[in-house]
């Protein structure tokens, strides 16, 4: 299955980013049209699409891998939501189609709703009730990867948000699982080559999942120049203050909408500033990001971690 670029002429991506698109129904129809088994689950008013493959796809000797991308967008009618988060949704649809004939990949895919509602408090986020649901069903033995803003740039970002700061307030078992998950993510990033960094990022569904007690690793993509500017700010903060907490707190303020003028923080990547607005358009996506993510997702699907 070709997605953007290569499949641009199909018009699917444009239709998904149209102002009046019913994105939940669109994704469900797209998956079923490609014979991907899926179902819509409603949890406390939040709708999610769950993709679970046939029995031959799962081997009990290896850890499950749950891959999540939110399909909702902020500012409907204003933002096309091409990078936040249409790109990652199409990447996971593409992966799902490729995995149909594959055995023992142990992948579960979830397209989550109401990620953007997290600005009203983490308990409002769809991932929070999703996490509670996974705990209730005792489906917490999985490595959880969250994909957001993956369609622009050439540098894979393995997020460190919550890894060193808020994690100190969490139970020891959670911290251990979170650190192991981060290590697996960086090992996978290394397989992609030199185009990756670990950096603090805005939160996505990993915020709601963490609040529900489920470790989750966020993966995103940035242009190299933007990632380097943020990295330099982190190095400067560490040299001046001995840590990077001031930079992290300003990123989180931007993420929550408390910083009304993000351009005053010149280390905030333009890619993040463009989200939720008219500039989050198809024209600003990068073929390199899709190629980068295709490799990462393939390596992730092939990863077999003993239970």
N, C-alpha and C positions, 0 to 999 in steps of 0.2 A: 504493500500500500504506500503510495507516494503522498507525502504531506508537504508543507511549505519548506523550501522551494521545491520545484519539480512537479508538484501537484497543484500549483497555484491556479492553473487554468481550470481546474475542476470547480472552483468557486466555493468549495466547502468552507475554507477558512474565512473567507469574506462573509459568508452567510452566518457563521458562528459569532462573528464580531459585529454583526449588524445591530443597530440600536434596539430593535424589537424582537431579537432572537430569544426564543424559549430554550435556554442553554441546557437545561436538564433534559428535556424531551429530545433535543437535537443530539446530545451525546448518546442517549439511550438508543435512538434510532440508528445512529452511525455504528454503534457497536453491534447491534443485532443485524444490520445490513451486511456486516463482515463476519457473521456467525460467531461472534464473541459472546459467551454466556454471561448474562448480567441480570441484575434485579435492582429495583429501587427500594430503598429502605428509609422509612420515616422515623426519626427519633426526636421527640419533643418539638415538632414543628420544623425540623431541619431535614431536608431530603438528600440522600447520598446514593450514588450508584456503586454497587459492589460487583466486581468481576472475580469470579472464582471458576477455575478451569476444571476439567474432568479429573477423575481419580488418578489417572496415570501421570498427571502433572505434579503429584505430591509424593515425596519420599519422607517417611517419618524419621529417618536417620539424620536428616539435615534440618537446620532452622528454616522456618518460614520467613518470607520477605514480603512486607506490606508496603506498597508504593502508593502515595497519596498526592493528588493535585486538586486544588479547589477549582470549581467551574464558575462560581459566581464572580461578579465584578463590582467595583465601586463606581458610583455615579453613572448609572445606566442612562443612556441617552447622551452622555457627555464623553465618556471614555470607551473606546472600542475594546479595551482590555486585551489587546493583541499579545503583549508580553505578560500581563497580569490578569488572567493566567491561561489564556487560550493556547499559547505555545506548548506549555507543559502538558495540557490536556491532550493535544493532538499527538505529542510524543508518546504518551502512555497508551493512546489508542493504537498507534503504530506498533508499539511493543506488544500489545495484547494480540494483535493479528499475527505477528511473527511467532509468538509463543504457542499458538494453537496446536501445531503438530509436535511440539517439544515435550519430552518426558522429564520428570524429576526436576523441574525448575523451581518449584516451591514459591511461586509468585502469586500474591493476591493484590489486586489493584482496586483502589477506592477513589472515586471522584466525589469530593466532599462539597457540601453546600455551606453557605454562611460564614466563610472565612473572614470576609470583610467586616462582619458584625463584631469582630473582636475589638474594634475601636470603642465599643460600648461596654467593654469589660470582657475578660477572658471567658467567663461563664456564658456569655452570649454567643460565643463562637461555635459553629457547628462541630468543630473537632473536639470540643469539650464533651458534648453529649455522646459523640462518636466514641471517644475514649472510654467514657463510663460504660457504654454498651459493650465494648470489647472486653472490658474488665468483668462485666456481669456474665458474659459468655465464656469467660476464661480463655480468651484468645490473646493473651499477653506474652506469649512465648516467641513473638515475631520480631525481627529487625524491622523498624519502621523508618522509611525514608520519605520525606516531604519534598516535593518539587514545586518551585515557585519562581517566576521571572527568569525562565531558562532560555528565552528566545533571542537575546541580544548580547553580543560580545564574543570573545574568543578565550576567556579565562574561566575555568570551572572554579566555583567557590564552595568550599566545605565550611559551613557556618560553625562558628564557635559560640554563638549566642547561647547564654545559659550554661555553658560548659564549666566555667570557672567561678562565676559569681553566684548566681541564684542557686546553682547546684549545691552549694555549701549548706543550704537550709533544708535540703531534701534527704530522705533516708539513704543510708549507706548502700543498700542493695540497688537502689535507683541510680545512684552516682556511678557505681561500678558498671552497670549495664550501659549507662550513657557514655562512659569513657570507652568501653569496648566497641560500642557502635560507631563512635567518632573515629576510632582507630581503623575499623573496617572500611569506613568511608574514605579515609585518607589513603589507605592501601589501594583502593579501587581508583582513586584519583591519580595516583602515581602511574597506574597502568595506562592512563590516557596520555601520559607524556609530561612535558614541562609546563603546559598551560593550565596550572591550577594554583590556588592559594587557600589557606585557611584564614578567615576573617570574621569579625563580628558583623552581623547583618540584622536588618529588621526581622521581626518575627512573622511567621506564617501560621499554618495549622500546628506547627510544633509547639506553639504557646498553649493552645487548648489541650493538646495531648499531654503535655508536661503537667498541666494543672490537674489532669485526670489521673496522673500517676504513671503515664506511659512514656518512656524515653523515645525521642524521635530526632532524627538527623535531617536538617534542612540542607538542600542542595540548590544552588542558584548559579547564574552566569553573569559576568560583567565584561565590558571592554577592558583590555589590559591597562590602558592609560588611567581609567577610573579606579581600577583595583589598586594600581601602584600609588595613586594619590592618597587613597585611604590607608594603605600600608605605611606610607611615609608619616602620616599623621599619627598612627599608632606607635611607630618607632620614636617620634618626637615626644609623645606623651609619656612613654616609658622612660625616656632619658630625663625628662623634666620632673616627673612625679613618681617614678618608680613603678607605675602600673598604667593600664589603659582604661581604667574605669570611667574617666571623664569622657573619653571618646565614645565608649559604649553607651553611657547614659544619654549622650546627645543624639546618638543613633536611635535609641529607644524613644526619645522625645519626638524626634522626627516621625518615627513609625506610628506613634499614638496620635499624631496630629497636634501635639502640644506646641511644637515649634512651627509657627505660622510662616516663617521666612527661612526655609531650608537653604536658600541660596547664600545666606550669611555663613553657613557652615560649608566652606569650600571643599571639604573632604567628602561630603555626601555625594555619592555618584549620581550623575545626571540621569542615569537609567532609573534609579529609585525616585528621583524627583519627577520624572515624566509619568510615573504610574498614577492612576486615578484621574488622568486628564486626557485631553485630545491628542497629545503627543504619543500616547501609548497606542500607536497605529501599526498596521502591517508594514508600512514603508520603513519603519525604524527597526525592524527585525533583521537578524544577520544569518545568512546561510551557515557561517562558521559555527554558530551556537547550536544549530540543529545537528550538524555533523559531530560536534563535540559530545552532545548529549546522547546521540545514537550509540557512540562507542561506550560511554559510561553505562548506559542502561543495558547494553549487551553484556558487558562485564559483570554487572550486578546480577542479571538473570542467570549467568553461568556460575556465579559464586555458590559454593556448597560449603556451608559452615556446619560442622558436626554438632548435634544437640548435646 
